[in-house]
Amino acid sequence: MRIVGARPHQVRVPGVLAPWEADGVATFQAEPFTVGVSDGVLADLRARIQRTRWPEAAPGVPWEQGTDLGYLRELLAYWAGGFDWRAQERWLNGFPHFRVEIDGIGSTSFTSGLAAAVGFR
């Protein structure tokens, strides 16, 4: 992914306590970014999917011992040849995205608009 945006934004998060802050409001650097996966990465993914070495189907009723092999083959065939990643990028980039670091751990966050669009509450 590529990060765009010239400088990070200060984000104040009420209710998140940091040991050095008496007012109980932690401040994090939030850097905006857009989703952008290179053509090379997508080509590599498609090639790896197409080279999948399939096992024999598990005995018994499908889904009782894991993923149904027929379903998985159809899904991966769609990912390799029918899924429009660029359309998904455009949809995802319709929402603001930010990278933040909290306690030395990088994290990606998105706005409540995206969360609502995908069904999170």
C-alpha positions in Angstrom: 0.0 0.0 0.0 1.1 3.5 -0.5 0.6 6.3 2.0 -0.5 9.7 0.8 -0.6 12.9 2.7 2.2 15.4 3.4 2.0 15.4 7.1 0.4 13.6 10.0 -2.6 14.9 11.8 -3.0 15.2 15.5 -5.9 13.1 16.8 -7.1 13.5 20.4 -8.8 10.4 21.7 -10.9 11.1 24.8 -11.0 8.4 27.5 -7.7 6.8 26.4 -5.3 7.3 29.2 -1.6 7.7 28.8 0.6 7.7 31.8 2.1 11.0 31.0 -1.2 12.9 30.5 -3.0 14.2 33.4 -6.1 15.2 31.5 -6.9 11.6 30.4 -6.7 12.5 26.7 -4.0 10.7 24.7 -2.7 12.3 21.5 -1.6 10.1 18.5 -0.2 10.9 15.2 -2.7 9.9 12.5 -1.3 9.7 9.0 -3.8 9.5 6.2 -3.4 7.0 3.4 -5.2 5.5 0.5 -5.4 1.8 -0.5 -3.2 1.2 -3.6 -2.0 -2.3 -4.4 0.4 -2.6 -7.3 -0.3 -4.5 -10.5 2.7 -6.7 -9.7 1.3 -7.7 -6.3 -2.1 -8.6 -7.9 -0.4 -10.6 -10.7 1.6 -12.5 -8.1 -1.5 -13.3 -6.1 -3.3 -14.5 -9.2 -0.4 -16.7 -10.2 -0.1 -18.2 -6.7 -3.8 -19.0 -6.6 -3.5 -20.6 -10.0 -0.6 -22.8 -8.8 -2.6 -24.1 -5.8 -1.9 -27.8 -5.2 -5.3 -29.1 -4.3 -5.8 -31.9 -1.8 -8.3 -34.7 -2.1 -11.7 -33.8 -0.8 -12.2 -34.8 2.8 -14.4 -37.9 3.3 -17.9 -37.4 4.6 -20.3 -34.5 4.4 -18.9 -31.2 3.1 -18.1 -28.6 5.8 -18.0 -31.3 8.6 -14.2 -31.6 8.5 -13.3 -28.1 7.2 -14.0 -26.0 4.2 -15.8 -27.7 1.3 -13.2 -28.2 -1.4 -15.6 -27.5 -4.3 -16.6 -24.2 -2.7 -13.0 -23.2 -2.1 -12.0 -24.0 -5.7 -14.9 -21.8 -7.0 -14.0 -19.0 -4.7 -10.3 -19.0 -5.6 -11.2 -19.2 -9.3 -13.2 -16.1 -8.9 -10.4 -14.3 -7.0 -7.9 -15.3 -9.7 -10.1 -14.4 -12.7 -13.2 -12.5 -11.9 -12.7 -10.3 -8.8 -12.3 -6.6 -9.7 -9.8 -5.4 -7.1 -9.6 -1.9 -8.7 -13.3 -1.5 -8.1 -12.9 -2.5 -4.5 -10.0 0.0 -4.1 -12.2 2.8 -5.5 -14.9 1.8 -3.0 -12.6 1.6 0.0 -10.9 4.9 -0.9 -14.3 6.6 -0.7 -13.7 6.5 3.0 -10.8 8.2 4.9 -8.2 5.8 6.3 -5.5 6.6 8.8 -2.4 4.8 10.2 -1.6 5.3 13.9 1.0 4.0 16.2 0.0 3.2 19.8 2.5 1.9 22.3 4.9 1.3 19.4 2.5 -0.9 17.5 1.3 0.3 14.0 -2.4 0.1 13.4 -4.7 1.0 10.5 -8.0 2.6 11.3 -11.0 3.8 9.3 -13.9 6.0 9.9 -17.3 5.0 11.2 -18.7 5.5 7.7 -16.7 2.5 6.4 -17.5 0.5 9.5 -21.2 1.2 8.9 -21.0 0.3 5.2 -19.5 -3.1 6.0 -21.8 -3.8 8.9 -19.7 -3.1 12.0 -21.2 -1.3 14.9 
